[in-house]
Amino acid sequence: MFRQFISSVDGSQVYLITSFGIFLVFFIVVSIMLFFMKKDHIKYMSEMPIESDTNKTDNQEPEYNETHL
């Protein structure tokens, strides 16, 4: 199915090569950024809490305003 769609589009090789190039450039840039990232920053980010509000409890139900229902 995918081959039929691609073969019916004129200049389809340009689209395929362009999309592969964009993916490759993005992957290389992210890899370089991760390689040069400071280890202290990685440790700091890994120790951050997911939610910043520590006063919430897990079994609390959210409050709903009747006008928004």
C-alpha positions in Angstrom: 0.0 0.0 0.0 2.8 2.4 0.9 4.7 1.6 -2.2 1.7 2.3 -4.4 1.2 5.7 -2.8 4.8 6.6 -3.1 5.1 5.5 -6.7 2.0 7.5 -7.6 3.6 10.8 -6.4 5.9 12.6 -8.8 9.3 13.2 -7.3 8.7 10.9 -4.4 12.4 10.3 -3.9 12.8 13.9 -3.0 10.3 13.6 -0.2 11.8 10.4 1.1 15.4 11.8 1.1 14.3 15.1 2.6 12.4 13.4 5.5 15.3 11.0 6.1 17.7 14.0 6.1 15.6 15.9 8.6 15.4 12.9 10.9 19.2 12.3 10.6 20.1 15.9 11.4 17.8 16.0 14.4 19.1 12.7 15.7 22.7 13.9 15.3 22.0 17.3 17.0 20.3 15.6 20.0 23.1 13.1 20.3 25.7 15.8 20.3 23.8 17.9 22.9 23.5 14.8 25.2 27.2 14.1 24.8 28.3 17.6 25.8 25.6 18.1 28.5 27.1 18.5 32.0 26.6 15.5 34.3 25.6 17.7 37.1 22.7 19.1 35.1 21.6 15.5 34.2 21.7 14.5 37.9 19.8 17.7 38.9 17.1 17.1 36.3 16.7 13.4 37.3 16.2 14.3 40.9 13.4 16.9 40.2 9.9 15.9 41.4 7.3 15.3 38.8 4.7 17.5 40.5 5.8 20.7 42.3 2.8 20.8 44.6 3.6 18.6 47.6 0.5 19.5 49.5 -1.8 17.3 47.3 -2.6 13.8 48.4 -3.1 10.9 46.0 -6.7 10.1 47.2 -8.1 13.7 46.9 -10.8 14.2 44.4 -10.5 17.3 42.2 -12.9 20.1 43.0 -15.4 20.9 40.2 -17.2 24.1 39.8 -20.8 23.5 38.8 -20.8 26.3 36.3 -18.2 24.6 34.2 -20.0 21.3 34.0 
